[in-house]
Every structure is written in C-alpha cells, then in structure tokens.
C-alpha cells in the first residue's frame, strides 16, 4: 500500500532511486504506480492526503479510475505540536476523525475495496483448476494423466527462478498443509526455465525497463511448417512429412564416463561397436581435433552414401539442411555428437544434393543452404558480441523492442561471464583460462553429475551449460514412457530444506521440471545462485537415490 505525501511515498519504495529525488505530487504517484506495474505487481488502491492548495486528488481520481484503480483521499494529519501532550491529543482526534466509530469514510471504503479485491483473487485462484480442465488444451501434455484439479499447477506469479503456486489451502483441506501453513502460496523452483525461455530469470527489472523504453506498435509472426516434422507417436492423419531425417549419434555420461552412442546404421559401418569413449567432455567437443579420427571418416562415409541413395531414389527434392545444434530438445533432450553435425554440414555444402555441382574453390560455400534452429545454443554460435549476434534474424531484425531487450540481456550476460560464480563453476569443470581446447562446462556440479550417473535407476546423464538431462534406466518405451515422471514425481511436493532455504524469503519450495518420455530435464537461468543450484541438486539426488533402493 502506498500513501502519497508531499515528501514522497512510504513505506519502502520499490524503485532503486535515492530518497532525495523522490518528489511528491501527481508525477511521483503515477511513476510509483507504473514502476510497480512494470515489476509485475497488482495495484488495487491508492491512498493520498488531501492538499487543498494543489488538489492532486481531483486529477488522480479519474486518471486511475480509467485503469481500474480505486483512489481514496484523506484529510492530512495536523502539524506536529511542540507540546507532547497537545500533540498527542491532536493526533488522537485526527485518528478518530478518519476512523470513526460509525465505520464510515475513506479508510473503511478502502478496506472494503481491498477485501473485495482479495476475495476475488482467491476466487480466481480456487476456480482456476476447474476452469482450466474445462477449457484448456495443452499441446504437450498427456491429458489422460491430468484427471483432477490437483493435477493443475496454478502459478500466481514468478520472480527470479521461482514460481509462487497456489496450494488450495483456502478451502480448509488439511491434507494440503505444508510447513508454510499460513500461506496460500508455495515457492516452486522453475526447473525447466519455463521451457527454455528464461536466461536471467523471471521479471528481471532491467529487461522490463528495456522493453518499455523501446515499446511501440510492432509485430512479427512465425508460422510453423508442420510437414517439416518427422512422423512420430503424435502424428495425425493430416500430417504428411516432407523431408528425410537422420538418426544421430548421441553423447551421454554413464557411471561417470563420457560415452558416444551410435545408431545401428552407423555402428554397422564402425565395425559393430555401438559405443565409443572419446575422453573428457572437453575432448568430445574439440571437433577440430576429432576431424582427423577414424570415427569422423565413418560419419563422412555414412552421410555421403545416405545422400547418394536419396538422389538415386528420386522421390525427394532436397531444399535445405535444417538442424538443431548441440541439443535436440523436442526429441528427448538429445545431445548430438557435434562432430557428426560438423561433418554433415561440410558434406551438404560440398555435394551436388538437389542441384548441379558448384565449385567450392572460391570463398563462398556451395550445395544446400543450412538452417540452424537456435533453441539451446542461442546467440553463441554466431558471436558473443552484440553487433554480430543481432544478425540472428527474425527474433531481432527490424524489431525495436526485441533489439533493446537483446542489448540489455547481452550486457547482463557479459557481466556474468566474468563473475565469481561462473569462474567457480568453470574451475570445478577444470576449465583453464585462455585454454586452446573448447571451453566445455556446466553450472551443475560435476561431482553431482558423476554421482547420479552411477545410480541404478539412471541410464544416462548429460549436462551442458544450464541444462541437465537424466534418462531413466531399463525403459524401452522411450518417448511414450512415463517412467521419468513417475520416479521424480515427489520432487514437485513442497519439502523443508536443511539449513537456510536459498529461495527468496527463506521459504520451503518444490521443483517444477519437464519430462520427455523416459527423460527428465532441468534448466537453470544463467544467474541462478550457486546456493540454489546446490539445493536443487540435493533434492534431485535424494529422489533418485530413494528410487534406486
């Protein structure tokens, strides 16, 4: 609640400006409201003192009425009297005037309005699960598993890496009580980074202000080409796949060892060995060195023969190579061997696939165009510098709001690259400054990754940067499986934390995560605190260890 005075707003101001520039008046009141709105706060009412000279309330009443806010103006308190007894009497009389025994007047109007707003909010939260089940269709949810209202996760708000989720306690269901028994909201760690959308957490004020600075009437669309997708378990009768899809070799960590798993067609050309171990993660991602290996020749031969067979078949006219670098998210968080993707690009750009042979002696590449679906690697494939990164295309080109937010994000990320938190994580992964080999590391602790990779219930683990992928062992159903969701289900329940909770306010919390069949994945923001990462790791390890017994 904000009360307007001649000297500014009280209590603690949400904006980070010093007191000396918080001027009172109409502009400060509107600025205070807008500052709160930009940060995602819901403002229900504004209280201010009447000033008969300036008469600010006469302007602010209709101004905020247009925005659905109630404005209550109160008589100003009396000047402070030098005599303490007289000052007490004058103040007590003032309180009796604004809070009379009849319970009428501005204060009671404001209280009634706030009570109604709060009741409406609770009604919205209570009814949301039922209304959701009745009206919403989720595109990536097995609806047979969402059977009752308790299966709907109602998110009231989000900040940083944390959701505030409604726990349904207002109906008096004692079975839902947790350690936060007085609250209708529980904290929940956003363990999927809101499905890959959070780089710096939710409601970051710098990005909100950047968007506001550049806001205007601009628009852009992306129309999905569904026929460019491979047939799968979710294929509908109207789907007609137009393309050819390669089953790639993948990278994972099993029992602490980095392993490359080859699909059957490639393994047959590699002498029947379905697995190989190239060494450490850094060595695995050192593509330039691995180009001279025997496996690289196997990849090249397989790709060239596959493309030649497609040409001889004559049923397809290939137009482009579309690939998702490093991590194929929708397919099950598949970490593709980067050597395979590098050779695939080289072969496609130097082969006469889909057209006449083009000379490669000049500086320009030949063959088919290559389209990169930058979901995970984002701007880093192009460049870290914003001048190069903004060549990215649709997301930023000719879009002022996107450019402004991108610039602000890149500046914040650039600061993170030199932060102590990142340096500490890199040192755990034995990353040496100015090393020649690729810098491969993760915000997840390598000891944690190694430990869970050795658990009986875990088939394979992989991590890179902010993402952690866990594949459940001995599960043949793959994408249609429910094993990952079943084994990790308890992690979605609010649990007490040993010691001080790393969540804002010290609250107990649950963890939101995503599953893709037998694979569960967790994602951090680039600025998730190390304390919170360690706490989440501990929850994951305890849950998997319990399932392994």
ZALO-354757 format. One line per field, with one value per residue (C-alpha): x, y, z; residue number from 1; residue in three letters. Coordinates in nm, 3 decimals, always signed. Example, Ala and Ser with C-alpha at 12.3 -4.5 7.8 and 13.67 -1.06 7.14 Angstrom:
! residues 2
c1 <- (+1.230	+1.367)
c2 <- (-0.450	-0.106)
c3 <- (+0.780	+0.714)
resi <- (1	2)
resn <- (ALA	SER)
This chain:
! residues 549
c1 <- (+0.000	+0.133	+0.034	+0.116	+0.274	+0.441	+0.780	+0.731	+0.597	+0.603	+0.683	+0.991	+0.997	+1.031	+1.247	+1.621	+1.642	+1.768	+1.525	+1.641	+1.484	+1.151	+0.945	+0.586	+0.290	+0.097	+0.402	+0.551	+0.223	+0.183	+0.551	+0.518	+0.221	+0.397	+0.714	+0.512	+0.320	+0.647	+0.769	+0.455	+0.279	-0.101	-0.210	-0.565	-0.592	-0.409	-0.439	-0.329	-0.366	-0.577	-0.394	-0.641	-0.384	-0.261	-0.580	-0.392	-0.677	-0.904	-0.675	-0.575	-0.930	-1.039	-0.689	-0.670	-1.042	-0.969	-0.714	-0.944	-0.783	-0.963	-0.827	-0.911	-0.818	-0.792	-0.760	-0.398	-0.277	-0.230	+0.104	+0.324	+0.276	+0.576	+0.396	+0.390	+0.055	-0.114	+0.042	-0.092	-0.440	-0.446	-0.320	-0.575	-0.855	-0.735	-0.740	-1.094	-1.197	-1.060	-1.155	-1.490	-1.693	-1.957	-1.702	-1.777	-1.542	-1.246	-1.044	-1.333	-1.411	-1.052	-1.057	-1.380	-1.240	-0.919	-1.117	-1.327	-1.019	-0.858	-1.174	-1.198	-0.834	-0.889	-1.196	-0.993	-0.723	-0.967	-1.171	-0.875	-0.805	-1.165	-1.194	-0.863	-0.973	-1.298	-1.149	-0.772	-0.599	-0.226	-0.032	+0.245	+0.059	-0.076	-0.429	-0.514	-0.269	-0.439	-0.753	-0.839	-0.800	-0.496	-0.310	-0.326	-0.034	-0.175	+0.105	+0.011	+0.334	+0.701	+1.020	+1.381	+1.395	+1.085	+0.712	+0.452	+0.200	-0.146	-0.173	-0.553	-0.549	-0.825	-1.088	-0.966	-0.817	-0.583	-0.412	-0.260	-0.095	+0.281	+0.544	+0.415	+0.080	-0.024	+0.020	-0.199	+0.110	+0.414	+0.751	+0.842	+1.177	+1.129	+1.333	+1.270	+1.349	+0.988	+1.056	+1.383	+1.258	+1.443	+1.801	+1.809	+1.502	+1.152	+1.061	+1.414	+1.363	+1.641	+1.480	+1.133	+1.257	+1.447	+1.126	+0.936	+1.195	+1.151	+0.784	+0.580	+0.333	+0.541	+0.453	+0.602	+0.481	+0.623	+0.410	+0.506	+0.553	+0.419	+0.501	+0.868	+0.842	+0.920	+0.643	+0.617	+0.387	+0.185	+0.140	-0.213	-0.392	-0.345	+0.032	+0.246	+0.615	+0.829	+1.192	+1.448	+1.561	+1.896	+1.923	+2.229	+2.496	+2.449	+2.663	+2.593	+2.759	+2.724	+2.872	+3.096	+3.225	+3.155	+3.007	+2.910	+2.622	+2.600	+2.268	+2.253	+2.319	+2.638	+2.750	+2.738	+2.988	+3.207	+3.265	+2.956	+3.065	+2.761	+2.959	+3.286	+3.457	+3.641	+3.766	+3.653	+3.368	+3.615	+3.787	+3.450	+3.357	+3.700	+3.563	+3.867	+4.094	+3.839	+3.805	+4.116	+3.981	+3.857	+3.506	+3.499	+3.566	+3.285	+3.048	+3.152	+3.111	+2.769	+2.640	+2.774	+2.618	+2.287	+2.270	+2.369	+2.091	+1.840	+1.942	+1.917	+1.580	+1.442	+1.139	+1.260	+1.400	+1.602	+1.592	+1.787	+1.951	+1.774	+1.944	+1.925	+2.285	+2.421	+2.090	+1.775	+1.518	+1.185	+1.322	+1.403	+1.687	+1.928	+2.288	+2.410	+2.775	+2.895	+3.145	+2.857	+2.681	+3.001	+3.068	+2.701	+2.725	+3.057	+2.922	+2.594	+2.774	+3.016	+2.784	+2.556	+2.248	+1.930	+2.110	+2.413	+2.767	+2.901	+3.270	+3.397	+3.730	+3.601	+3.528	+3.152	+3.006	+2.821	+2.548	+2.232	+2.166	+2.196	+1.936	+2.021	+1.736	+1.896	+1.693	+1.967	+2.290	+2.117	+2.343	+2.672	+2.702	+2.709	+2.905	+2.914	+2.941	+2.600	+2.690	+2.731	+2.461	+2.193	+2.236	+2.025	+1.725	+1.356	+1.390	+1.563	+1.578	+1.364	+1.207	+1.296	+1.162	+1.346	+1.668	+1.651	+1.586	+1.858	+2.112	+2.027	+2.038	+2.377	+2.522	+2.399	+2.527	+2.864	+2.894	+2.808	+3.092	+3.343	+3.150	+3.293	+3.001	+3.084	+3.457	+3.388	+3.172	+3.436	+3.709	+3.505	+3.496	+3.874	+3.835	+4.162	+4.160	+4.281	+4.295	+4.317	+4.057	+3.684	+3.556	+3.300	+3.144	+2.817	+2.656	+2.569	+2.841	+3.050	+3.057	+2.677	+2.658	+2.906	+2.720	+2.375	+2.517	+2.618	+2.275	+2.100	+1.781	+1.970	+2.061	+2.244	+2.308	+2.423	+2.483	+2.599	+2.572	+2.240	+2.073	+2.073	+1.921	+1.854	+1.750	+1.588	+1.746	+1.587	+1.299	+1.217	+0.917	+1.118	+0.908	+0.583	+0.715	+0.600	+0.899	+1.076	+0.759	+0.677	+1.020	+1.065	+0.703	+0.778	+1.014	+0.709	+0.597	+0.698	+0.976	+1.175	+1.535	+1.826	+1.956	+1.858	+1.647	+1.806	+1.462	+1.373	+1.226	+1.372	+1.062	+1.036	+0.990	+0.904	+1.067	+0.897	+1.063	+0.979	+0.979	+1.008	+0.918	+1.199	+1.399	+1.364	+1.539	+1.612	+1.731	+1.882	+1.896	+2.237	+2.227	+2.078	+2.259	+2.507	+2.328	+2.001	+2.173	+2.330	+1.993	+1.818	+2.097	+2.048	+1.672	+1.730	+1.996	+1.783	+1.483	+1.681	+1.872	+1.545	+1.413	+1.733	+1.686)
c2 <- (+0.000	+0.345	+0.668	+0.991	+1.265	+1.592	+1.435	+1.114	+0.765	+0.541	+0.268	+0.127	+0.231	-0.042	+0.164	+0.182	+0.563	+0.758	+0.948	+1.290	+1.252	+1.106	+1.416	+1.428	+1.511	+1.377	+1.269	+1.075	+0.895	+0.793	+0.699	+0.486	+0.304	+0.246	+0.127	-0.134	-0.236	-0.279	-0.515	-0.725	-0.602	-0.577	-0.240	-0.237	+0.102	+0.430	+0.638	+1.001	+1.301	+1.594	+1.916	+2.199	+2.408	+2.153	+1.938	+1.645	+1.403	+1.578	+1.473	+1.133	+1.006	+0.993	+0.909	+0.588	+0.512	+0.461	+0.198	+0.018	+0.153	+0.300	+0.628	+0.734	+1.083	+1.153	+1.470	+1.544	+1.493	+1.806	+1.982	+1.846	+2.049	+2.135	+2.032	+1.647	+1.629	+1.865	+1.683	+1.351	+1.492	+1.645	+1.320	+1.111	+1.342	+1.309	+0.930	+0.939	+1.158	+0.934	+0.608	+0.697	+0.454	+0.452	+0.276	+0.508	+0.719	+0.683	+0.437	+0.194	+0.237	+0.143	-0.157	-0.286	-0.244	-0.428	-0.708	-0.747	-0.749	-1.013	-1.227	-1.202	-1.303	-1.609	-1.699	-1.673	-1.899	-2.152	-2.180	-2.181	-2.559	-2.646	-2.376	-2.490	-2.853	-2.741	-2.507	-2.551	-2.796	-2.835	-2.921	-3.118	-3.289	-3.643	-3.538	-3.877	-3.803	-3.472	-3.611	-3.383	-3.027	-3.117	-3.209	-2.848	-2.633	-2.283	-2.024	-1.695	-1.513	-1.561	-1.382	-1.481	-1.861	-1.914	-1.955	-1.873	-2.154	-2.176	-2.470	-2.481	-2.433	-2.171	-2.447	-2.588	-2.910	-3.010	-3.269	-2.991	-2.811	-2.775	-2.603	-2.274	-2.340	-1.974	-1.908	-1.993	-1.982	-2.207	-2.142	-2.366	-2.368	-2.319	-2.625	-2.613	-2.240	-2.206	-2.440	-2.282	-1.922	-1.783	-1.667	-1.433	-1.548	-1.405	-1.039	-0.908	-0.530	-0.432	-0.626	-0.498	-0.142	-0.211	-0.332	-0.033	+0.207	+0.074	-0.025	+0.059	-0.080	-0.351	-0.708	-1.025	-1.379	-1.725	-1.981	-2.338	-2.576	-2.896	-3.110	-3.036	-3.262	-3.633	-3.886	-3.993	-4.115	-3.792	-3.795	-3.702	-3.825	-3.492	-3.492	-3.554	-3.548	-3.381	-3.449	-3.706	-3.740	-3.877	-4.067	-3.901	-4.033	-3.901	-3.804	-3.902	-3.974	-4.328	-4.426	-4.120	-4.192	-3.986	-4.217	-4.166	-4.394	-4.477	-4.561	-4.904	-4.784	-4.601	-4.870	-5.123	-4.914	-4.873	-5.245	-5.311	-5.109	-4.915	-4.712	-4.524	-4.316	-4.010	-3.898	-3.597	-3.364	-3.102	-3.359	-3.474	-3.121	-3.050	-3.102	-2.963	-3.228	-3.508	-3.434	-3.647	-3.953	-4.281	-4.208	-3.888	-4.094	-4.331	-4.036	-3.888	-4.215	-4.279	-3.928	-3.932	-4.273	-4.166	-3.854	-4.051	-4.302	-4.019	-3.883	-4.224	-4.282	-3.973	-3.939	-3.627	-3.297	-3.166	-2.790	-2.731	-2.888	-2.794	-2.893	-2.812	-2.762	-2.943	-3.036	-3.167	-3.057	-3.181	-3.525	-3.602	-3.368	-3.550	-3.424	-3.482	-3.555	-3.218	-3.398	-3.563	-3.228	-3.060	-3.329	-3.326	-2.953	-2.994	-3.272	-3.095	-2.774	-2.953	-3.206	-3.160	-3.255	-3.118	-2.930	-2.909	-2.935	-2.598	-2.523	-2.490	-2.331	-1.978	-1.819	-1.891	-2.221	-2.443	-2.707	-2.672	-2.387	-2.479	-2.354	-2.364	-2.392	-2.193	-2.318	-2.412	-2.254	-1.924	-1.636	-1.806	-1.987	-1.651	-1.443	-1.312	-0.952	-0.792	-0.639	-0.989	-1.154	-0.919	-1.068	-1.351	-1.271	-1.285	-1.256	-0.920	-0.781	-0.468	-0.523	-0.232	-0.382	-0.708	-0.523	-0.319	-0.623	-0.819	-0.541	-0.524	-0.904	-0.928	-0.662	-0.852	-1.184	-1.026	-0.927	-1.282	-1.423	-1.257	-1.317	-1.518	-1.761	-1.854	-1.874	-2.110	-2.337	-2.337	-2.429	-2.730	-2.849	-2.783	-2.506	-2.317	-1.953	-1.900	-2.275	-2.381	-2.660	-2.572	-2.442	-2.709	-2.672	-2.654	-2.468	-2.813	-2.955	-3.230	-3.436	-3.431	-3.534	-3.816	-3.940	-3.961	-4.119	-4.416	-4.472	-4.795	-4.613	-4.378	-4.496	-4.186	-3.826	-3.532	-3.169	-2.861	-2.500	-2.459	-2.786	-3.123	-3.426	-3.754	-4.069	-4.341	-4.687	-5.007	-4.836	-4.948	-4.724	-4.408	-4.105	-4.282	-4.373	-4.224	-4.354	-4.020	-3.852	-4.141	-4.165	-3.790	-3.709	-3.641	-3.358	-3.147	-3.156	-2.879	-3.001	-2.850	-2.754	-2.844	-2.517	-2.184	-2.207	-2.039	-1.935	-1.569	-1.521	-1.849	-2.045	-2.419	-2.500	-2.759	-2.809	-2.779	-2.983	-3.134	-3.489	-3.629	-3.994	-4.165	-3.840	-3.570	-3.239	-2.944	-2.598	-2.308	-1.943	-1.800	-1.617	-1.883	-1.856	-2.136	-2.195	-2.262	-2.489	-2.697	-2.721	-2.838	-3.090	-3.228	-3.273	-3.448	-3.680	-3.777	-3.853	-4.068	-4.240	-4.334	-4.477	-4.682	-4.869)
c3 <- (+0.000	-0.096	+0.075	-0.111	+0.094	+0.000	+0.054	-0.140	-0.090	+0.214	+0.310	+0.135	-0.227	-0.490	-0.729	-0.661	-0.659	-0.354	-0.134	-0.249	-0.595	-0.481	-0.532	-0.416	-0.633	-0.929	-1.128	-0.835	-0.770	-1.134	-1.155	-0.842	-0.990	-1.323	-1.151	-0.963	-1.275	-1.470	-1.200	-1.218	-0.905	-0.889	-0.753	-0.614	-0.448	-0.392	-0.075	-0.062	+0.167	+0.059	-0.010	-0.064	-0.245	-0.502	-0.505	-0.664	-0.589	-0.839	-1.123	-0.987	-0.920	-1.287	-1.409	-1.207	-1.246	-1.617	-1.514	-1.271	-0.953	-0.657	-0.521	-0.165	-0.047	+0.326	+0.529	+0.611	+0.971	+1.185	+1.210	+1.487	+1.807	+2.023	+2.340	+2.356	+2.538	+2.296	+2.001	+2.135	+2.178	+1.827	+1.673	+1.863	+1.748	+1.391	+1.411	+1.547	+1.255	+0.982	+1.162	+1.330	+1.541	+1.267	+1.044	+0.757	+0.549	+0.319	+0.528	+0.552	+0.182	+0.105	+0.341	+0.192	-0.159	-0.069	+0.099	-0.215	-0.436	-0.216	-0.214	-0.592	-0.625	-0.404	-0.605	-0.925	-0.782	-0.637	-0.955	-1.193	-1.184	-1.269	-1.534	-1.680	-1.706	-1.871	-2.129	-2.185	-2.415	-2.355	-2.671	-2.497	-2.212	-2.188	-2.094	-1.950	-1.668	-1.581	-1.423	-1.132	-1.012	-0.800	-1.119	-1.242	-1.129	-1.066	-1.090	-0.927	-1.015	-1.088	-0.992	-1.044	-1.064	-0.852	-0.911	-0.647	-0.682	-0.526	-0.285	-0.238	+0.139	+0.148	+0.124	+0.451	+0.315	+0.596	+0.378	+0.171	+0.460	+0.446	+0.654	+0.512	+0.679	+0.697	+0.326	+0.030	-0.193	-0.204	-0.366	-0.659	-0.838	-1.213	-1.301	-1.677	-1.709	-1.828	-2.114	-2.226	-2.217	-1.914	-1.948	-1.649	-1.456	-1.444	-1.408	-1.441	-1.395	-1.636	-1.921	-1.838	-1.849	-2.171	-2.333	-2.200	-2.339	-2.689	-2.677	-2.984	-3.230	-3.391	-3.468	-3.611	-3.683	-3.711	-3.890	-3.810	-4.103	-3.952	-4.257	-4.192	-3.887	-3.880	-3.826	-3.463	-3.189	-3.209	-3.589	-3.701	-4.012	-4.190	-4.140	-4.449	-4.368	-4.634	-4.568	-4.461	-4.101	-3.987	-3.659	-3.499	-3.262	-2.910	-2.610	-2.252	-1.917	-1.782	-1.449	-1.464	-1.817	-2.132	-2.396	-2.762	-2.864	-3.234	-3.404	-3.568	-3.924	-3.825	-3.580	-3.863	-4.059	-3.748	-3.711	-3.500	-3.197	-3.075	-2.823	-2.810	-2.545	-2.676	-2.335	-2.136	-2.227	-2.347	-2.568	-2.700	-2.804	-2.954	-3.303	-3.485	-3.336	-3.381	-3.755	-3.806	-3.620	-3.764	-3.636	-3.843	-4.155	-4.061	-4.021	-4.355	-4.542	-4.390	-4.471	-4.827	-4.901	-4.748	-4.968	-5.276	-5.210	-5.172	-5.511	-5.677	-5.517	-5.692	-5.462	-5.285	-5.399	-5.107	-5.050	-4.727	-4.426	-4.103	-3.781	-3.413	-3.295	-2.992	-2.822	-2.990	-2.736	-2.865	-2.948	-2.584	-2.485	-2.718	-2.701	-3.057	-3.123	-3.262	-3.485	-3.671	-3.722	-3.837	-4.099	-4.205	-4.277	-4.460	-4.681	-4.759	-4.855	-5.086	-5.250	-5.552	-5.348	-5.501	-5.779	-6.004	-5.874	-5.761	-5.734	-5.378	-5.472	-5.403	-5.066	-5.084	-4.966	-5.213	-5.206	-4.999	-4.756	-4.389	-4.141	-3.771	-3.521	-3.238	-2.940	-2.696	-2.822	-2.896	-2.992	-2.912	-3.246	-3.421	-3.176	-2.823	-2.943	-2.984	-3.321	-3.463	-3.254	-3.382	-3.727	-3.581	-3.798	-3.720	-3.343	-3.359	-3.712	-3.758	-3.416	-3.187	-2.864	-2.925	-3.008	-2.690	-2.472	-2.656	-2.599	-2.229	-2.196	-2.368	-2.139	-1.832	-1.969	-2.047	-1.681	-1.578	-1.788	-1.555	-1.233	-0.943	-0.967	-1.326	-1.252	-0.963	-1.181	-1.455	-1.210	-1.094	-1.455	-1.478	-1.732	-1.764	-1.869	-2.228	-2.292	-2.657	-2.638	-2.635	-2.304	-2.206	-1.864	-1.678	-1.389	-1.248	-1.024	-1.195	-0.873	-0.861	-1.230	-1.173	-0.863	-1.019	-1.337	-1.120	-0.961	-1.071	-1.168	-1.403	-1.751	-1.868	-1.767	-1.973	-1.890	-2.073	-1.963	-1.783	-1.884	-1.707	-1.879	-1.693	-1.877	-1.669	-1.700	-1.839	-2.011	-2.363	-2.426	-2.493	-2.578	-2.482	-2.139	-1.807	-1.608	-1.560	-1.440	-1.205	-1.044	-0.991	-0.902	-0.535	-0.627	-0.713	-0.349	-0.109	+0.119	+0.403	+0.332	+0.555	+0.695	+0.543	+0.228	-0.079	-0.202	-0.152	+0.195	+0.319	+0.217	+0.163	-0.203	-0.464	-0.807	-1.142	-1.417	-1.755	-1.888	-2.239	-2.203	-2.015	-1.998	-1.733	-1.773	-1.550	-1.655	-1.467	-1.552	-1.633	-1.299	-1.069	-0.737	-0.655	-0.323	-0.505	-0.760	-0.480	-0.303	-0.621	-0.685	-0.335	-0.393	-0.726	-0.582	-0.279	-0.500	-0.745	-0.465	-0.294	-0.623	-0.661	-0.335)
resi <- (1	2	3	4	5	6	7	8	9	10	11	12	13	14	15	16	17	18	19	20	21	22	23	24	25	26	27	28	29	30	31	32	33	34	35	36	37	38	39	40	41	42	43	44	45	46	47	48	49	50	51	52	53	54	55	56	57	58	59	60	61	62	63	64	65	66	67	68	69	70	71	72	73	74	75	76	77	78	79	80	81	82	83	84	85	86	87	88	89	90	91	92	93	94	95	96	97	98	99	100	101	102	103	104	105	106	107	108	109	110	111	112	113	114	115	116	117	118	119	120	121	122	123	124	125	126	127	128	129	130	131	132	133	134	135	136	137	138	139	140	141	142	143	144	145	146	147	148	149	150	151	152	153	154	155	156	157	158	159	160	161	162	163	164	165	166	167	168	169	170	171	172	173	174	175	176	177	178	179	180	181	182	183	184	185	186	187	188	189	190	191	192	193	194	195	196	197	198	199	200	201	202	203	204	205	206	207	208	209	210	211	212	213	214	215	216	217	218	219	220	221	222	223	224	225	226	227	228	229	230	231	232	233	234	235	236	237	238	239	240	241	242	243	244	245	246	247	248	249	250	251	252	253	254	255	256	257	258	259	260	261	262	263	264	265	266	267	268	269	270	271	272	273	274	275	276	277	278	279	280	281	282	283	284	285	286	287	288	289	290	291	292	293	294	295	296	297	298	299	300	301	302	303	304	305	306	307	308	309	310	311	312	313	314	315	316	317	318	319	320	321	322	323	324	325	326	327	328	329	330	331	332	333	334	335	336	337	338	339	340	341	342	343	344	345	346	347	348	349	350	351	352	353	354	355	356	357	358	359	360	361	362	363	364	365	366	367	368	369	370	371	372	373	374	375	376	377	378	379	380	381	382	383	384	385	386	387	388	389	390	391	392	393	394	395	396	397	398	399	400	401	402	403	404	405	406	407	408	409	410	411	412	413	414	415	416	417	418	419	420	421	422	423	424	425	426	427	428	429	430	431	432	433	434	435	436	437	438	439	440	441	442	443	444	445	446	447	448	449	450	451	452	453	454	455	456	457	458	459	460	461	462	463	464	465	466	467	468	469	470	471	472	473	474	475	476	477	478	479	480	481	482	483	484	485	486	487	488	489	490	491	492	493	494	495	496	497	498	499	500	501	502	503	504	505	506	507	508	509	510	511	512	513	514	515	516	517	518	519	520	521	522	523	524	525	526	527	528	529	530	531	532	533	534	535	536	537	538	539	540	541	542	543	544	545	546	547	548	549)
resn <- (UNK	UNK	UNK	UNK	UNK	UNK	UNK	UNK	UNK	UNK	UNK	UNK	UNK	UNK	UNK	UNK	UNK	UNK	UNK	UNK	UNK	UNK	UNK	UNK	UNK	UNK	UNK	UNK	UNK	UNK	UNK	UNK	UNK	UNK	UNK	UNK	UNK	UNK	UNK	UNK	UNK	UNK	UNK	UNK	UNK	UNK	UNK	UNK	UNK	UNK	UNK	UNK	UNK	UNK	UNK	UNK	UNK	UNK	UNK	UNK	UNK	UNK	UNK	UNK	UNK	UNK	UNK	UNK	UNK	UNK	UNK	UNK	UNK	UNK	UNK	UNK	UNK	UNK	UNK	UNK	UNK	UNK	UNK	UNK	UNK	UNK	UNK	UNK	UNK	UNK	UNK	UNK	UNK	UNK	UNK	UNK	UNK	UNK	UNK	UNK	UNK	UNK	UNK	UNK	UNK	UNK	UNK	UNK	UNK	UNK	UNK	UNK	UNK	UNK	UNK	UNK	UNK	UNK	UNK	UNK	UNK	UNK	UNK	UNK	UNK	UNK	UNK	UNK	UNK	UNK	UNK	UNK	UNK	UNK	UNK	UNK	UNK	UNK	UNK	UNK	UNK	UNK	UNK	UNK	UNK	UNK	UNK	UNK	UNK	UNK	UNK	UNK	UNK	UNK	UNK	UNK	UNK	UNK	UNK	UNK	UNK	UNK	UNK	UNK	UNK	UNK	UNK	UNK	UNK	UNK	UNK	UNK	UNK	UNK	UNK	UNK	UNK	UNK	UNK	UNK	UNK	UNK	UNK	UNK	UNK	UNK	UNK	UNK	UNK	UNK	UNK	UNK	UNK	UNK	UNK	UNK	UNK	UNK	UNK	UNK	UNK	UNK	UNK	UNK	UNK	UNK	UNK	UNK	UNK	UNK	UNK	UNK	UNK	UNK	UNK	UNK	UNK	UNK	UNK	UNK	UNK	UNK	UNK	UNK	UNK	UNK	UNK	UNK	UNK	UNK	UNK	UNK	UNK	UNK	UNK	UNK	UNK	UNK	UNK	UNK	UNK	UNK	UNK	UNK	UNK	UNK	UNK	UNK	UNK	UNK	UNK	UNK	UNK	UNK	UNK	UNK	UNK	UNK	UNK	UNK	UNK	UNK	UNK	UNK	UNK	UNK	UNK	UNK	UNK	UNK	UNK	UNK	UNK	UNK	UNK	UNK	UNK	UNK	UNK	UNK	UNK	UNK	UNK	UNK	UNK	UNK	UNK	UNK	UNK	UNK	UNK	UNK	UNK	UNK	UNK	UNK	UNK	UNK	UNK	UNK	UNK	UNK	UNK	UNK	UNK	UNK	UNK	UNK	UNK	UNK	UNK	UNK	UNK	UNK	UNK	UNK	UNK	UNK	UNK	UNK	UNK	UNK	UNK	UNK	UNK	UNK	UNK	UNK	UNK	UNK	UNK	UNK	UNK	UNK	UNK	UNK	UNK	UNK	UNK	UNK	UNK	UNK	UNK	UNK	UNK	UNK	UNK	UNK	UNK	UNK	UNK	UNK	UNK	UNK	UNK	UNK	UNK	UNK	UNK	UNK	UNK	UNK	UNK	UNK	UNK	UNK	UNK	UNK	UNK	UNK	UNK	UNK	UNK	UNK	UNK	UNK	UNK	UNK	UNK	UNK	UNK	UNK	UNK	UNK	UNK	UNK	UNK	UNK	UNK	UNK	UNK	UNK	UNK	UNK	UNK	UNK	UNK	UNK	UNK	UNK	UNK	UNK	UNK	UNK	UNK	UNK	UNK	UNK	UNK	UNK	UNK	UNK	UNK	UNK	UNK	UNK	UNK	UNK	UNK	UNK	UNK	UNK	UNK	UNK	UNK	UNK	UNK	UNK	UNK	UNK	UNK	UNK	UNK	UNK	UNK	UNK	UNK	UNK	UNK	UNK	UNK	UNK	UNK	UNK	UNK	UNK	UNK	UNK	UNK	UNK	UNK	UNK	UNK	UNK	UNK	UNK	UNK	UNK	UNK	UNK	UNK	UNK	UNK	UNK	UNK	UNK	UNK	UNK	UNK	UNK	UNK	UNK	UNK	UNK	UNK	UNK	UNK	UNK	UNK	UNK	UNK	UNK	UNK	UNK	UNK	UNK	UNK	UNK	UNK	UNK	UNK	UNK	UNK	UNK	UNK	UNK	UNK	UNK	UNK	UNK	UNK	UNK	UNK	UNK	UNK	UNK	UNK	UNK	UNK	UNK	UNK	UNK	UNK	UNK	UNK	UNK	UNK	UNK	UNK	UNK	UNK	UNK	UNK	UNK	UNK	UNK	UNK	UNK	UNK	UNK	UNK	UNK	UNK	UNK	UNK	UNK	UNK	UNK	UNK	UNK	UNK	UNK	UNK	UNK	UNK	UNK	UNK	UNK	UNK)
